[in-house]
Amino acid sequence: MLPKITDMLFFQLAASDDKTDTFDYRARIMDMKEDNYLVEIPINVDTGKMKMLHLGDELSVVFVNENGLRHYFNSHVTGFEKDRVQLIHIRKPLEHEITKVQRRSYLRVPASLEIAVQSQEHAIHFITHTIDVGGGGVSFNARPEAVLQSGWSLKCWLLVPYKNGTREHVRFEAEIVRIVVQENGTSQVMAAYKKIPDLERQKVIRYCFEQQLEHRH
């Protein structure tokens, strides 16, 4: 079942990894379109202060149905609209995307971006390209001479290009969660962010959002 107009949504920005059981903000659904809900400016449930959102912000959302059961889905900000008050467009989930269990996830897109990888502890430093990127982590290719292991911590610098021609360097620390060795000896390395400032994560999310819009068009 999907939320409907006048239902209250509770959510938090997906970057707030340290409070996965707490939904910090609330906003009522004021209208809906085919692919989006139009919600009020969110209000912090503790302080009552408004929270301004940005295009592409990732959200983890919960709502309560008429039987009192909590349902979860992931969404992101798709636009804004000014009526009598400002309304925020967030992506409407599909029926099968709504669950009874909270699932923290981030938009992830295929991308071949330049990334510098370093491990001072294991004397490794190389430049390669990503396979995909997202708000929760990245995966990249590694040559046979780059010996890596699951659980290792890495310092990374990612070069992110935007549609307007600008580029940003995103710095973060990541942990290797899985390595798949290919027949030619190269490896596909999947890494999750371990330490990443919110501003840096938002740079990646912005890139993912631009790519998703291009794909839809």
N, C-alpha and C positions, 0 to 999 in steps of 0.2 A: 504494500500500500504506500502511496505517495503522500507527503504533506500537502495540505490545501491552504487556500487563502484564509488568513487570520490565525493560522497555526503559529506557535512560537518555536523558533529554532534556537538551540544552544550550541555554541561552537567555540573553537580556538584556532588560532593561526597554526598551521602545520609546523612552523619553525619552533614552536614551543615544546620541544621534546621532553623537557624535564617534568611536565605536568600532564601526562597522557590520560589521567583519570579525571581531570578537572576541566570543565568547560567554562571558560572565563567570560564569555559574552553571550548576549541574547538579542534577537531581532525578530520582529513579527513579519510574516509574509503578507505584503500588501496587494500584490497582483502576481500574475504569472503569464508567461508566454510559452510558445511551443517548447523551447529548449532552456528557458531560464525562469527562476523565481526573482521577483522584485521585492527586496526586503528593506526595512528601515536601516538607518545608520545604527550599527550595533552599540550596545551599552554594556559596560563592564558590570557584572552581577554583584560585585563587592563594593565598588566605588561609585557607580552610577554615572561615570564619565563616558562620553562618546568615544568611539574608536573609528578613526578614518582608515579605510582600506584602500589598497592600490590594485590596479589592473594586474591580474595574474596571481594575486595572493591565494595560496592554497589553504583550504579550510577542512577541518574535521568536524562534522555536524551530527548532532543528536536531536531527535524529536520524540515526543511521547504520544502514542496513539490513544484512541478513545477507551481502550482497555487498560491504559496505564503502563503499557510495555514500551521500553526504550528501543529505538531503532537508529542505526548509524549509517552514514554515507559520507563519502569524500567529495568535495566540490572545489571550485575556484571562482574568483571574481572575473566576470566577463565584460563588465561595462557599468555605466552610470546613467541616470535619467533624472531630470529635474521636473517635477510636477508641482504640486503645492509644497512638497518637501522633497529633499533629495532621496532618491531610491538607488539601491545597489543591485545590479544584476549578478546572480550567482548561477552556475550551471545546475540545471535540474537533473537529478540522477535517473537512471533507468530502473525499472522495477527490480531487476536482478542484482543491482548494485547496492540495494538497501539490505542490511544485515542486522541481526540481533547481537552481534559481537563487534566491538570497536576494532576497526582495521586502519592503522595509520599507514598511509601511503602517499606518494608524491607522483606528480606528473613526470613521466620519463619518456624521452624521445631518442630515436637513433641519431647519432651525430658523430662526425669525424672531426674532432677539435684537437688542437695541439695541447699536450699536457706534459709538464715536467714532473718527474717522480724522483723522490730522494728518500733514502734511508741511511742516516749517518751511522746508526748502530750496526748496519750490515754492509756499509761502504758501497752503496748502490746509488747511482745517479744516471738517469737517462731521460730522453725526450721521445715521446711516442704520440699516438693518436687514440682518441676515445672510440668506443663502439657505441655507447649511448651515455646520456647524462640525465640527471634528474635532481629533484630537491632533496633526495635521500642518499644519493651516492652516484658513483660513476663506474663504468667498466672500460677497460682499455686493453690494447694489445701489448704483449711483451715478447721480445726476441729470446731465443734459447739461452743466450749468455746472461740474461738477467734472471738469476735464480731467486725466486720469491717463494714465500710460504704463507699459508693461511694463518691469520692471527697477527701478522706483522703490522706495525704502524708505519705509515708513510706520510711524508710532507709533500704536498702537491701544489702546483701552480697551473691553472687552467686558463687558456686564452679564449674568451667568449666574444664572438662578433654579433652585432645587432643589425637590424634591417636599415637603420638610419646611417650605417657606415661606421659607427663608433665601435671600439673594442674595449673590453675590460679584462683585467687579470684577476682571477678569483683564487685566493689562497685558502687552503684548508688542510687539516690532518685527517687521514682516513685509515680504516682498518681493513685488511684483506679478509673477505669472508668466504671466497671460493676461487679456485683456479682450475681452469679446464685446459689441458694440454692438447694441442691440435696435432694432426699427423705430420705436419711439416716441422714440428718442434716448437713453434711459437705457442704462446699461452694467452688465453683470455682471462683477464683478472677482474673480478668483481669486488669492489670496495665500497664500504659504507662510511659516510662522514662520521668522524669521531669528535673533532672540534672544528666548528665553522661558525664565524660570526653571522648573525642574522642578516646583516647587510650583504655579505658575500653570498649567502644562500639565495637571497632575493634576486641577485644578478643571474644566477643559474635558472631560477624559476621564470624570470622574465624571458630568457632565451627560449626555454621550453614552450612558454605560452605563445611566443611569436611563431615558432615552428609549427605548433598545433593549428594556429589560425591559418597559416599558409597551406597546410595539408587539407584543411576543411574547404578552403577556397578552390 
